[in-house]
Amino acid sequence: MELGQLIRRSYAGRVVAGQLRELIKACNEYDGTAYGCEDPADIYYLRYGAAGADDMAEADDIAGIGDIGRTLAESACNTDSEAEAYMVEAGRSRRDERTGRTGRDGSRSRRLLGALCIYRMGDTRNGRPVDEVCAFTLPGVRRRGIFTALYKTAIKDLRPVVRFPVYVNDDAMMTLSALKAEKGNDELLMFLETERLNTDLQAGTAERTEMGFGLEFSEETKEGRAYTEHSEFSFNIYCSDAYIYNVRTDASFQRRGSAYRLLKAALPELSRYGAARAFLQVSSDNAAAVGLYTKLGFTTGETLSYYYIEHIQ
């Protein structure tokens, strides 16, 4: 029986980042979800085990995680070489570790079975600071206590309020119910395809000059900002997607079309940086913002639900 290995990290190097992408991709394909993995977390808890997963057994049950302590590597583990020291057993090559193939000694390689990613958020709920937690378990080894082990070990790092962003499915709801999580708001993931970026939204040069339009972008970080005298938003470029966030307007100029004019002028410019599509997130409760983005041509692709747990530290 293989208990596996539970590791805490404050940084995801190249090897771990690749393993996370593979894990999240497997979860998305199985669940029909659209979780991303671009934003680096502040803390990672990672669970490794046999690639075949058949030997993940009853000691890994929800009720039997007392042995986790002796497999927890409390290390900064901030380089690929340090990560491999934990992840690769004697006689296994680095390639075996990443792919899950049989090692030279005839045994099965270890792979990432589950991950819990903690994001330090700047917002609060009922006056208490919030941590956002994204958790993933490989489909073939679910309901074997992997998430429970990760979560119970991570509690010491968590702030008083924990927020789970989830695309609702049976596995997610079973876990949230067991945690007695409280439903918060829904967040809409809205998209605008490149055809609209380059045609319907063109703003004239005179109009841009009049409103003081400007755009800044860093090729190194793939981050940018668009602004006028009274409105602004930030954006990141991920492959061929532009993620729009922090859309804001000065209080005295709200509901006067300032944000609409800024977005109309800026969105076509994003294709210069390789964006074939723009997307953003907005609360379903924010009718004014939903109306603004719909007017610009955005459509809702996914709905993300937020669930909260408040615990005593």
N, C-alpha and C positions, 0 to 999 in steps of 0.2 A: 504494500500500500504506500502511495506517495503523497505526503502532506503538501508538497510544493514549497514555494519560497515566497515570502511577502517582504517587499522592499519599499522603503520610504525614500523619495528623492525630492530635491528642491529644484531640479533642472532636468530637462529631457535632452540628452545629447542625440547625435545622429542615429545611433542604433536604436535607442528607445523610441525616438520620434517615429522611425519607420515601423516599429512593432505596434505603436499606438495607431498609426494609420491603417495597418492591416486589420487590427482588432475592430476599429470603428467601421471600416468598410464591410467586414463580415457581419457586424450587427445591423448596419443599414440595409444590406442586401436581404438579410433574413427577416427583418421587421418592417421593411418598406419605409424607413425613416430617412432623415436627411441631416444627421448630426455632422458637424464639421470638426476639424482638429487643428485649425490654423493657429488659434490663439494659445500662447504658452500659459500653462497653469502656474500657480504659485507653489503648490505642493502636489506631488503625485504619490499615490499608493498603488503598487503593482503586484499582481499575484502571478507567479510562474508555476508551471507544472508540466507533467508529461504531455507530449503533443497528442497522443492517442486519447488521453483523458479518461480511459476506462478504469485506471487505477486511482482516480480521485474518488474517495469513498466516504464511508460513514463518519470517519473522524473529521471530515470536512463539512459535516452537517451544521445546521443552524444552532443546534444545542451543544455541539462538540468542538468549539473553537478555542478551548483552553490551551492547546498546544501551539497556537499561533505565535505566542510570545517567543518561543525558542527559535522560530524560523524568521523572525523579523530582523532585518539588517538595518539598524539605526545608524545610517551613514549618510554623509552629504552626497557621496556617490555622484559627483558632478562631471565625470569624464567617461568616454566610451570604454576606456580600459578598466576603470573601476566597475562600471556596469557589467562588463564581461566577467570580471572576477566573481561576481555574484551569480551570473546567469549561465555560465559555461562550466560544466563539470569536466573532470579530467578525461582526456581522450576525445573530446568533442571539438570539432572545428567551429570557427565563427560562422561559416556558411550553414553548418548543420543547425546552429542555434537559431539563425534567422528563419530558416525555411521549415524547420521541424522534421527534417529527414533523419533517417537512421544514422547514428554516429559510427565511427570506425570500430568502436568496441561492440557493436551490434545492439546497443540499447537505443531507446527512443530519446530524441533531443527534447529539451524543455522549451516551452513557448509561453507567450503572454496569454493567460486565460482570463484575466480581469483587471480592470483599472478604475481607480477613483481619482478624479482630478478636482482639486480645490482652487477656486478663484476668489481672491480677496476683493470684495465689492465695496464701493464707496457709499452705497445707499443703506438705509435702515428700514426696519419694520417695527412699528410700535416703539420707536426710540432705541432699538437695539441693533447693533451692526450685523450685517448679513454676509454669509459666505455662500457662493454658488457652487454646487457640486454636480458634476457630470460623471455618471458611472456606467461602465460597459462590462458585460460578461459574454464570453464566447458562447454562441448559441448551443453548442453541443454539451456544455458543462453547466448549464443553468440549473437553478433549484438544488444546488449542492452546497450552499452556504458560502460561496465565494464572495458575493457582495456583502453579506453579513460580517464576514471576517474583515474585509477591507474597511467597512464603515465603523465597526466597533473599535478597530485599532486606530482609526483616524480621529475619533471623537476628541482626543486630547488636543488636536490641532484646530478644531472647529470653533468658530465664533458662536454666540448664543442662538442665532437664527440661521438655519440652513435652508437654502432654496434649491429645489430640483427642477430644472427645465426638462420636460419630457414630451415626446410624441406618444400619445396614449396608445398602449397595447396591453394585452393580457398580462404579460410578464411584469411590465412596469406597474400596472395597477395592483397586482398582487403584492409587490414589494412596498409600494406606497401605503397600501392598506395596513400591512403588518407594522409599518412605522407610525401609523396613525397621523399621516401627513394631512395638512389642511389645504384645500384647493384655493389658490389665489386667482390671478387673472389669466386670460389667454393672450398670447402674443401672436400676431399675424406675421408671417414671412411673405413679403410682397416682392414681386419681380417685374422688371421692365426689360424687354428684349432689345437687342441692338438696333433693329429696324426703326423702332420708335426713337431711340437715342439720336439717330442720324438724320431723321426727316422731320417728324411732326413737332419737335421741340426746339428747332433752331430759333435763336434770338438774334436780332439785328445788332450790328456794331454800335449804332447810335444808342440803342436801348441799354446795352452793356455799359457804355461809357457813362450814361446818365445815372445809372444806379451804383456806379463805382465798383463794378465787378472785377474780381481778381481770383486767381487760382494758383496754388503752390503745390508742388509734388516732388518727393524725393525718390529717385530711382533706386537708391540704396535700401531704404526701408519699405518702399512701396506704399508710403503713407502720404496723404495730401489733405488740403483744406481749400474749400471754395467759400467766397465771402462777398458781401456787398456792404454798404455802409451800416445796415441795420440787421442783417441776417448772416448766418454762416452754417456750414456743416463740415464734418470730417469724413474721410473715406480711406479705405485700404483696397489695394488691388491683389486679389488672390487668383492666380492663373488668369482666366478670362472673365472673372467676376469682379465687380466693384461693389464693395460693401459700404453702404451709406449709414452714418450714425451721427449722434449729437447735433441733430438739426435744431437750430434755435433762432429766435427772433427777439430783439429788444422789446420789453414789455409795452412800451408806448406805441410800437408799430405792429403789434400782433393784430391779426384779422384784417390786414390792409393789403394782402397780396405780396408782401415782401418775400416770404419764403418760397412762394410759387414762382416768382420772377427769378429768384436765385437758382432754383432747381432747373427751371426751364433753360436758363443760360448755361449752367454748368454740366448737366447730364450729357449733352452731345460731346463735350470735350473729353469725357472719360475714355472714349474709344481710342484716343491718341496714346493712351497708356496700356492698350491691349484689352480693354474691357469689351466683351461681347454682350454683357448683361449687367444690369444694376439690381441690387437687392437691398432690402432694409427690413427692420423689425419694428412693429408698432403695436401698442396695446390695443386690444379689441374695444376697450372702454373709451379710447381717445377718438371720438367720432370726428372731431375737426381734422385731426391728422390723417385718419383713414380717408376722409373725403378729399383732402389735398392730394394724397398720393394716387387715389383713384382718378382724379381729374387729370393728372399727369400721364396716366396710362398704365400705372402699376396694377397688377392683378395678384390676388392671394393664391400662393402655391401650397403653403403648409400652415398648420396651426400648432403652436407650441404652448403647452400648458405649464403653469408654474405651481408647484406644491411646496409648502413650508412646514418645517419642524422647528419648534422652539424648545430648547433644552436648557437645563441648569448646569452651569459650569462648576 
